[in-house]
Amino acid sequence: MRIRISAIILGCCIALQAWPQMKKYETVDNPVIWADTPDPDIIRVGDTFYLVTTTMHLVPGVPIMKSKDLVNWEIASYVCDRFTDSPRYDLLEGTVYGRGQWATSLKYHNGKFYVLFAPNEGGPMGRSYIYSADDAAGPWTLVSRLPHFHDSSLLFDDDGRVYVIYETGRMCELTSDLQGVIPGSECQLFQREADEKGLLEGSRMVKHNGKYYLLMISQVWAPGRYRREVCYRSDNIRGPYEKNVIMQSPMGGFPYAGQGTIVDSEDGDWYGVIFQDRGGVGRVITLMPCRWLDGWPMLGDEEGIIPPRMRPVKTGQTPQFITVSDDFSNDRLDLHWQWNHNPIDAAWSLSERPGYLRLKTNRVVENLYLAPNTLSQRMEGPKCSATVKLDVSHLRDGDRAGFCVFNGHSGVLTVQKSGKRYSLTMSEQVVSLSNDVKKVERVDETVRESATFSQPVVWLRIDADFNLHRDIATCWYSLDGKEWTRLGPDYQMRFDYRLLFMGTRYAIFCYSTKRKGGYLDVDLFDYERIR
């Protein structure tokens, strides 16, 4: 009897020791993408999921990602290399901070991928784009320019007709060649109910088992001003529609989640992919079960709660990330990088000094927010750290170069050259933008600490903590890449929809305040995610 009991105890101990390792491989933590990936739309083609998200004023724009398991995402392509509707995309005559590409719809129809999006601007810059591609990796071809459709969803119906659902329940029908709107097809699908007093947007239309399902984010003006995901459904695309709240859930100490879509797997299981605001890191993607109950796609677990952990659709997939290290040894810029507005192509190079990214001053500007060719990647939670190694020997008087956490509120490490010596400052910078064309009216800069050095090479590092109630960045520098000195106090990162309306990003910059001709050589970007 003692032997049997001992064997049972030993077996239980072994099982308990193995359980965390098993959980590591069979479940993943929410959010599955703890980085700025707002307004998601997801489809499945065969065994592969495809995701599009919003990157606004960043270029290249309209990122298309792919995954086998809804967890590990690889950047497949960008739809647009640059935007050309206005000089503001070139940081001239204003900016497109917080504007540009918004809330793109992604569909697959008759062997082609399609995207529909509208820049969030008035006038000719606000017209919608439709692009198509035979492969998600591109190339993407412009199909048409249409009227402005805010937060729109494209739908190819079973009978071959094509619709756009946009704003708050507005719909129109497109011509079969997608070149225009059929006159008289515009209609209002439903009227707001009494509890819909705030946001009601973010349209995602899905057809399932002959019914039409329109998912939207809803904001209720009640105590707490909470947000949720609602669904309108109908047997006919033109209605009548009935409504149900399909998710109203906090997660991880943050108060709500809302806006996204649903997608099925090859095995017939359904999932919800919904973003959640998480402060300084931006809007992150959460993954949850979608259960069809009485014909409604109910999101979350049995209690309607976003689960803290999820099983991936497939196990054993190769880890993929949307922020990565780079030693700049390739002849093309890695897809993980995006420029702040359109770059000046003649002012950067990967070939002039092989193994380095060269950023050349190319326009005299007053501040970081007007600097062309600032290069950035997303930051990730719960913690991350990034180091850049910079050769600053070719800076000129008046040049500013360095590394920062970039947003409307930025924490900035700036190197300046003075004779044979260099100064390094840690500063806090806040931009003020006009309401009309987002012109940079001023940048308030507060220098927190400074240092000097004489050698031409310096390492800069920024650590970030996006845990609940934190959003803290700390800045460091090194003269040998081994011994580090802290510079400046904790920096409080912020998400401000009135300014850049994006999550904070790591950014490398080089600009001139006096005369063109200097340049910065970047040897590496060394990134570490800390889960």
HUVEN-V305705 format. One record per residue. PSI is psi in radians with two decimals (999 if undefined). OMEGA is omega as a letter, one per 20 degrees, with the letter a starting at -180 (* if undefined). Layout:
psi=(PSI:PSI)
omega=(OMEGA:OMEGA)
//
This chain:
psi=(-0.74:-0.69:-0.74:-0.80:-0.75:-0.71:-0.70:-0.81:-0.77:-0.74:-0.70:-0.72:-0.76:-0.74:-0.73:-0.65:-0.61:-0.40:-0.81:-0.66:-0.70:-0.78:-0.64:-0.69:-0.37:-0.22:2.77:2.68:2.56:2.47:2.54:-0.47:1.74:1.10:2.94:1.77:1.16:2.92:0.84:2.51:2.35:2.41:2.89:2.33:1.92:-2.18:0.22:2.35:2.54:2.38:2.39:2.52:3.04:2.31:0.17:-1.91:0.05:2.57:2.42:2.75:2.90:1.25:2.34:2.16:2.76:2.69:2.66:-0.27:0.14:0.21:-0.91:1.97:2.34:2.35:2.06:-0.67:3.07:2.50:-0.70:2.20:-0.57:2.95:2.41:0.23:-0.40:2.64:-0.25:-0.46:-0.26:0.24:0.63:2.41:0.49:-2.93:3.09:0.54:2.25:0.09:-2.31:-2.54:2.23:2.58:1.14:2.47:2.35:2.23:2.81:2.21:2.20:0.80:0.14:2.59:2.49:2.51:2.56:2.20:2.77:2.14:2.44:1.12:2.76:3.09:-2.79:-0.42:-0.27:0.05:2.55:2.68:2.48:2.20:2.73:2.81:2.59:-0.43:2.49:-0.39:-0.04:-3.12:2.67:2.42:2.34:2.19:-0.83:2.84:2.25:3.02:2.90:2.16:1.78:2.31:1.03:2.81:2.24:2.46:2.10:1.95:2.92:-0.46:0.14:-0.13:2.66:2.33:2.73:2.19:2.27:3.07:-2.27:1.36:0.35:2.60:2.57:2.85:2.41:2.74:2.77:-0.46:0.09:0.36:-0.20:3.07:2.33:2.11:2.40:0.04:-0.16:2.43:2.88:2.11:-0.54:2.92:2.56:2.51:2.99:-0.52:-0.05:1.44:-0.29:-2.39:2.43:1.53:-2.83:0.81:2.34:1.89:2.24:2.39:2.26:2.20:0.71:-0.08:2.70:2.26:2.07:1.94:2.42:2.69:2.43:2.41:2.20:2.23:1.21:3.08:2.17:-0.26:0.92:2.72:2.81:3.04:2.24:2.84:2.33:2.34:2.70:2.72:-0.29:2.39:-0.46:0.04:-3.09:2.70:2.54:2.70:2.60:2.50:2.05:-0.16:2.31:1.58:2.33:3.03:2.36:0.42:-0.15:2.56:-0.38:2.98:2.68:2.61:2.09:-2.59:-3.08:2.70:2.61:2.76:3.03:-0.51:-0.03:0.04:2.63:2.61:2.59:2.42:1.82:2.40:2.77:2.31:2.24:0.74:-2.37:-0.53:-0.34:-2.59:2.13:2.82:2.24:2.56:2.40:2.80:2.62:2.02:2.20:1.89:2.07:0.60:0.19:2.44:1.50:2.27:2.61:-3.03:-2.90:-0.40:0.06:0.30:2.45:2.10:2.48:-0.40:2.56:2.61:2.29:2.74:-0.70:2.53:2.88:0.29:2.60:2.25:2.34:2.52:2.72:0.05:2.26:2.81:2.83:2.29:0.12:0.59:-0.18:2.84:-0.05:2.58:2.34:2.53:-0.28:-0.28:2.55:2.53:2.64:1.81:3.13:2.35:2.79:1.84:-0.55:-0.12:0.32:2.70:2.53:-0.05:-0.39:-0.56:1.62:2.38:0.02:2.61:2.14:2.16:2.04:2.39:2.41:-0.10:2.34:2.12:2.94:-0.41:3.04:-0.62:-0.20:0.07:2.11:2.74:0.58:2.22:2.38:2.77:2.79:2.70:2.80:2.61:2.98:-0.46:2.67:2.89:2.46:2.46:2.40:2.51:2.09:2.37:1.91:0.24:-0.35:0.29:2.63:2.96:2.22:-0.15:2.60:2.20:2.66:-2.63:2.49:2.89:1.97:2.25:-2.95:-0.53:2.06:2.49:2.13:2.27:2.02:2.26:2.35:2.59:2.37:1.75:-2.14:0.11:2.86:2.51:2.54:2.21:2.57:2.11:2.80:2.24:2.33:2.24:2.56:2.27:2.52:2.74:-0.48:-1.15:0.26:0.68:2.43:1.89:-0.62:2.82:2.08:2.06:2.26:2.00:2.18:-0.59:2.67:2.79:2.86:2.69:2.90:-0.25:2.77:-0.12:2.36:2.53:2.33:2.41:2.45:2.13:2.54:2.50:1.94:0.35:2.84:2.27:0.34:-1.45:0.84:2.35:2.46:2.44:2.48:2.76:2.78:2.61:-0.01:0.00:0.09:-0.92:2.22:2.50:2.23:2.50:2.05:2.92:3.12:2.43:2.24:1.89:2.64:2.63:2.10:1.87:-0.32:-0.25:-1.75:-0.31:0.73:2.91:2.72:2.46:2.61:2.38:2.47:2.34:2.77:2.05:2.90:2.43:-0.04:-0.96:2.61:2.87:-0.39:2.95:2.84:2.34:2.17:2.06:-0.65:2.75:1.87:1.98:2.44:2.17:2.43:1.73:999)
omega=(r:a:a:r:r:r:r:r:a:r:r:r:r:a:r:r:a:a:r:r:r:r:a:a:a:r:r:a:r:i:a:r:a:a:a:a:a:r:a:r:a:r:r:r:a:a:a:r:r:a:r:a:a:r:r:a:a:a:i:a:a:a:r:a:r:a:r:a:a:a:a:a:r:r:a:a:r:a:a:r:r:r:a:a:a:r:r:r:r:a:r:r:a:r:r:r:r:a:a:a:r:q:a:r:a:r:r:a:r:r:r:r:r:r:r:r:r:r:a:a:r:r:a:r:a:a:a:r:r:r:r:r:r:a:a:r:r:j:r:a:r:r:a:r:a:r:a:r:a:r:a:r:r:r:r:a:a:a:r:r:a:a:r:r:a:a:a:r:r:r:r:r:r:r:a:r:r:a:a:r:r:a:r:a:a:r:r:a:a:r:r:r:a:a:a:a:a:r:r:a:r:a:r:a:r:r:a:r:r:r:r:a:r:r:a:r:a:r:a:r:r:r:a:r:a:r:a:r:r:r:r:a:a:r:a:a:a:r:j:a:r:a:r:r:a:r:r:a:r:r:r:a:r:a:a:r:r:r:a:a:r:a:r:r:r:a:r:r:a:a:r:r:a:r:r:r:a:r:a:a:r:a:a:a:r:a:a:r:r:a:r:a:a:r:r:r:a:a:r:r:a:r:a:a:r:a:r:r:a:r:r:r:r:r:r:a:r:r:r:a:a:r:a:r:a:r:r:r:r:r:r:r:a:a:a:a:r:r:r:a:a:r:r:a:a:a:r:a:r:a:a:r:a:a:r:r:r:r:a:r:a:r:r:a:a:a:a:a:r:a:r:r:r:a:a:r:r:r:a:r:j:r:r:a:r:r:r:r:a:r:a:a:a:r:r:r:a:r:r:a:r:a:a:r:a:r:r:r:a:r:a:r:a:r:r:a:r:a:r:a:a:r:r:r:r:a:r:a:r:a:r:a:r:a:a:a:r:r:r:a:r:r:r:a:r:r:a:r:a:r:r:r:a:a:a:a:r:r:r:a:r:r:a:r:a:r:a:r:a:a:a:r:r:a:a:r:a:r:r:a:a:r:a:r:r:r:r:a:r:r:a:r:a:r:a:a:r:a:a:r:r:r:r:a:r:a:r:a:r:r:a:r:a:a:a:r:r:r:r:r:a:a:a:r:a:a:r:r:a:a:*)
//
